[in-house]
């Protein structure tokens, strides 16, 4: 007689594995995390406090930005003024350095005009042209002579080196050396003789 094959019971595990009937568990995949718990909702007072803090920070940043912009504008203005003043000072110094040459050209013209020689007078005309060209070029920078002869003595413009008793006290009687200014700033005071009372 043949041995009966042992029937397998479907409820029994095969090879030690569990079947769905034993309590099936869904497989979990890597990266799957538990869902975070929901945070409790903030109260109206907490929202109000957060809003007030944000408004305060915004106002502080705005004030800081406005101060920085004002400081930068002031810096630009100061820098512009300093550059302009530096340029004007340079122009005045350069022109002041040329004054001895202007004085010498004027002396040469006076000497040549006093001479009886025709050649000297022709030379004086050439020197006059040179001096006039130089003076016209310097006028573009605001250079001009300080009026002195016959004017009221002004210590802001004139340097009195001699006094003489005369009818019009306080008037300039003679100019020994011309004075010059550049844009209302004196670069050399006129050396003058002033009339005084007895």
RASULSUL-V97164 format. One record per residue. RES is the residue in one letter. SS is DSSP state (2 for helix, 1 for strand, 0 for the rest). PHI is phi in degrees with one decimal (999 if undefined). Layout:
res->RES ss->SS phi->PHI
res->RES ss->SS phi->PHI
This chain:
res->X ss->0 phi->999
res->X ss->0 phi->-80.2
res->X ss->0 phi->-72.0
res->X ss->0 phi->-75.6
res->X ss->0 phi->-68.9
res->X ss->0 phi->-73.0
res->X ss->0 phi->-81.4
res->X ss->0 phi->-88.9
res->X ss->0 phi->-85.8
res->X ss->0 phi->-62.9
res->X ss->0 phi->-78.7
res->X ss->0 phi->-83.6
res->X ss->0 phi->-73.6
res->X ss->0 phi->-107.9
res->X ss->0 phi->53.4
res->X ss->0 phi->77.1
res->X ss->0 phi->-92.2
res->X ss->0 phi->-92.3
res->X ss->0 phi->-104.6
res->X ss->2 phi->-58.3
res->X ss->2 phi->-68.1
res->X ss->2 phi->-75.3
res->X ss->0 phi->112.5
res->X ss->0 phi->-72.8
res->X ss->0 phi->-117.8
res->X ss->0 phi->-69.8
res->X ss->0 phi->-70.0
res->X ss->0 phi->-104.8
res->X ss->0 phi->-98.9
res->X ss->0 phi->-63.4
res->X ss->0 phi->89.9
res->X ss->0 phi->-75.7
res->X ss->0 phi->-121.9
res->X ss->0 phi->-70.7
res->X ss->0 phi->-66.1
res->X ss->0 phi->-67.7
res->X ss->0 phi->-75.8
res->X ss->0 phi->-73.3
res->X ss->0 phi->-73.4
res->X ss->0 phi->-68.0
res->X ss->0 phi->-66.9
res->X ss->0 phi->-73.2
res->X ss->0 phi->-82.9
res->X ss->2 phi->-61.8
res->X ss->2 phi->-65.8
res->X ss->2 phi->-66.8
res->X ss->2 phi->-64.3
res->X ss->2 phi->-62.2
res->X ss->2 phi->-64.4
res->X ss->2 phi->-64.4
res->X ss->2 phi->-65.7
res->X ss->2 phi->-62.8
res->X ss->2 phi->-64.4
res->X ss->2 phi->-63.8
res->X ss->2 phi->-65.1
res->X ss->2 phi->-63.2
res->X ss->2 phi->-63.5
res->X ss->2 phi->-61.4
res->X ss->2 phi->-64.0
res->X ss->2 phi->-64.1
res->X ss->2 phi->-65.4
res->X ss->2 phi->-63.9
res->X ss->2 phi->-60.9
res->X ss->2 phi->-62.3
res->X ss->2 phi->-65.2
res->X ss->2 phi->-63.4
res->X ss->2 phi->-64.8
res->X ss->2 phi->-63.9
res->X ss->2 phi->-65.2
res->X ss->2 phi->-64.5
res->X ss->2 phi->-61.3
res->X ss->2 phi->-67.0
res->X ss->2 phi->-63.6
res->X ss->2 phi->-63.3
res->X ss->2 phi->-61.5
res->X ss->2 phi->-61.7
res->X ss->2 phi->-65.2
res->X ss->2 phi->-63.4
res->X ss->2 phi->-64.3
res->X ss->2 phi->-62.1
res->X ss->2 phi->-63.8
res->X ss->2 phi->-63.6
res->X ss->2 phi->-64.7
res->X ss->2 phi->-63.8
res->X ss->2 phi->-63.8
res->X ss->2 phi->-62.6
res->X ss->2 phi->-64.3
res->X ss->2 phi->-62.0
res->X ss->2 phi->-61.7
res->X ss->2 phi->-63.4
res->X ss->2 phi->-62.3
res->X ss->2 phi->-62.3
res->X ss->2 phi->-64.6
res->X ss->2 phi->-63.5
res->X ss->2 phi->-69.0
res->X ss->2 phi->-60.6
res->X ss->2 phi->-68.2
res->X ss->2 phi->-87.8
res->X ss->2 phi->-59.0
res->X ss->2 phi->-60.2
res->X ss->2 phi->-67.4
res->X ss->2 phi->-63.1
res->X ss->2 phi->-59.2
res->X ss->2 phi->-66.0
res->X ss->2 phi->-63.8
res->X ss->2 phi->-66.0
res->X ss->2 phi->-64.7
res->X ss->2 phi->-63.5
res->X ss->2 phi->-64.6
res->X ss->2 phi->-59.8
res->X ss->2 phi->-65.3
res->X ss->2 phi->-68.8
res->X ss->2 phi->-70.7
res->X ss->2 phi->-79.0
res->X ss->0 phi->-75.1
res->X ss->0 phi->-85.3
res->X ss->0 phi->-74.4
res->X ss->2 phi->-66.9
res->X ss->2 phi->-64.4
res->X ss->2 phi->-65.3
res->X ss->2 phi->-68.9
res->X ss->2 phi->-66.6
res->X ss->2 phi->-64.2
res->X ss->2 phi->-60.3
res->X ss->2 phi->-62.2
res->X ss->2 phi->-65.1
res->X ss->2 phi->-67.3
res->X ss->2 phi->-60.6
res->X ss->2 phi->-60.5
res->X ss->2 phi->-62.8
res->X ss->2 phi->-63.1
res->X ss->2 phi->-62.1
res->X ss->2 phi->-62.8
res->X ss->2 phi->-63.2
res->X ss->2 phi->-65.0
res->X ss->2 phi->-63.9
res->X ss->2 phi->-64.8
res->X ss->2 phi->-73.0
res->X ss->2 phi->-61.6
res->X ss->0 phi->-63.0
res->X ss->0 phi->-97.6
res->X ss->0 phi->88.1
res->X ss->1 phi->-81.3
res->X ss->1 phi->-156.8
res->X ss->1 phi->-77.6
res->X ss->1 phi->-84.9
res->X ss->0 phi->-61.8
res->X ss->0 phi->-138.0
res->X ss->0 phi->-60.5
res->X ss->0 phi->82.2
res->X ss->0 phi->-86.1
res->X ss->1 phi->-66.5
res->X ss->0 phi->-64.5
res->X ss->0 phi->-129.9
res->X ss->0 phi->-63.6
res->X ss->0 phi->-76.7
res->X ss->0 phi->-125.3
res->X ss->1 phi->-117.3
res->X ss->1 phi->-120.0
res->X ss->1 phi->-78.9
res->X ss->1 phi->-108.1
res->X ss->1 phi->-144.5
res->X ss->1 phi->-126.4
res->X ss->1 phi->-147.0
res->X ss->1 phi->-69.5
res->X ss->0 phi->-152.8
res->X ss->0 phi->-68.9
res->X ss->0 phi->-104.2
res->X ss->0 phi->-62.6
res->X ss->0 phi->92.2
res->X ss->1 phi->-89.2
res->X ss->1 phi->-82.9
res->X ss->1 phi->-92.2
res->X ss->1 phi->-151.7
res->X ss->1 phi->-113.9
res->X ss->1 phi->-88.6
res->X ss->1 phi->-147.3
res->X ss->0 phi->-67.3
res->X ss->1 phi->-103.4
res->X ss->1 phi->-137.1
res->X ss->1 phi->-137.8
res->X ss->1 phi->-126.2
res->X ss->0 phi->49.2
res->X ss->0 phi->66.7
res->X ss->1 phi->-112.0
res->X ss->1 phi->-70.9
res->X ss->1 phi->-105.6
res->X ss->1 phi->-156.7
res->X ss->0 phi->-76.4
res->X ss->1 phi->-74.4
res->X ss->1 phi->-87.6
res->X ss->1 phi->-134.6
res->X ss->1 phi->-106.2
res->X ss->1 phi->-114.9
res->X ss->1 phi->-77.6
res->X ss->1 phi->-130.3
res->X ss->0 phi->-77.1
res->X ss->0 phi->-70.2
